[in-house]
Amino acid sequence: MHFLSFTPIVSLLMTFLAVLHVSAAKWTYGGPDGQHYWPKKYPYCGGAFQSPIDLKSGLLRFDPTLRPIEIQNYNLSPNEQLTLGNNGHSVQISLPSKMHISSLPHRYTAAQLHLHWGSSGRLAGSEHTVNSKQYAAEMHVVHFNSDKYPSISVAVDKSDGLAVLGVLIEIGEFNPAFEKFLRFINGIKYKDQKVQVPGFNIRELLPARLDEYYRYDGSLTTPPCYPSVLWTVFRNHVTISRKQFLAMASSLYSTDAQDLAPVSLNGNYRRLQPADSRVVLVSFKEGKGLQGTLTVTSPLVRKGIVQQLLVGDLADLADEGLYQLLPSGSEKLHGKKKDLKNQESEAPAKSKQQTLNSSLWKKSQTDRSVGKLGLAEDALCFVSLEQRVSNQQIQAHAGDQLVQAVRDAAFPELNLRSYLDCKSDLALPTIRHILHRRPTDEAYELEHSLKIAFNKRKTSPAIKQSVPVTKYGGFSTATVPRKPHSQGYPHPWLLPMEWED
């Protein structure tokens, strides 16, 4: 009996050690160590806010505050030597630390660039897709937050650690910039082989326009899949010739030179991941599918609404205010249209009034809650979170639920941070997470009401059709209810509190 109870703990410890030593672990895109197996070794690969996603019209929201991407020191001298290597998963070029993005709130220093592509028989291998269109390949230029972290290895598991520029690549005209390194590709045919290549203008690998892009919160697209990436995927693609594409797709191997059964390196792209409750901000407004794109509210307005959820009058919030936390567009409230402009003008006033009416005790509680909920500047450290969850599971003898536990622990805070930056909608689990921190009868009643409605929504076919839900319980960002609830509530799950009946 003692041996049987001890075995799951040993197994979980070994799994956890494998996660920490990711560089030594084996993973592939297909086969027994393929994508379906990633979450077993790397819990975050089955978690929240994963990448890549389909950049479809229904997720897009125009954000007029998005500035053109500004990059510095991308034009490298031929005297600078860059390391081009085959790491068994991709072609990768190391980049000098003087290269950086200067248009984000923090300085993000370049570390490396790599590519994902299809195969000679399938000229489609981009990770992100646009309205379900998959491109031939995709390039990622990876940067880390050098204002806060000393290296990419330290930054990789922090929620604000990485920023990646994504470039979609189509088969077309010959690209002389890509040829600057592709001509050396025969020197890295096998895994772990490296060659030195002269520096060149990395800027020429990017699209001409750096002011048109998609922006969202996501993850690494390879294990350990930490949700630590601020994604910028450029709207305009670049081209390479068919010959250049085939140089990658048919002449490289994911195994080393001594392997008696070499495996071709192609089809090295991750499958699409659920959008969860995320939206995709866009810096451009014109274009097909963007006519109905909503303009996002400001983070200041959103923080005011969240503050109301934290310390405000919950009965009042449940009656008419909570809808503002969710996707809103053309739906009506009590027979009157509500648009984002009205929300922006009304929400701060209401929030301000309720904040002023709050006691000093409530304010002190809020300050602590805000820190816990991720509204402060401190970044989530996913390795620490994983270790804490793992230790709790060892104590509970629940070693087979690590993926679910890590996801449940990370999702509410990730969702709230992203919501306040206008890159997600606030999902039901996050609202309930906030309410659990309010030890009041009103919070209990509202949480209970949400739970009842949430369970009804999961079991009712009619509700499933009108309000699609995501994998983790949030509303689909592509669809919102078009008509108010028959009782006057803008969302079917938003029920009156019991004491109001």
Buried (B, 14 or more C-beta within 10 A) or exposed (E): EEEEEEEBBEEBEEBBEBBEEBEEBEBBBEEEBEBEBBBBBBBBBBBBBBBBBBBBBBBBBBBEEBEEBEBBBBEBEEEEBBBBBBBBBBBBBBBBEEBBBEBBEBBBBBBBBBBBBBBBEEBBBBBBBBEEBBBBBBBBBBBBBBEBBEEBEBBBBBBBBBBBBBBBBBBBEEBEBBBBBBEBBEBBBBBEBBBEBBBBEBBBBBBEBBBBBBBBBBBBBBBBBBBBBBBBBBBBBBBBBBEBBBBBBEBBBBBEEEEEEBBBBBBBBBEBBBBBBBBBBBBBEEEEEBEEBBBBBBBEBBBBBBBBBBBBBBBBBBBBBBBBBBBBEEBBBEEEEBEBEBBBEBBBEBBEEBBEEBEEEBEEBBEEBBEEBBBEEEBBBBBEBBBBBBEEBBEEEBBEBBBBBBBBBBBBBBBBBBBBBBBBBBBBBBBBBBBEBBEEEBBBBBBBBBEEBBEEBEEBEEBEEBBEBBEBBBBBBBBBBEEBBEEEBBBBBBBBBEEEE
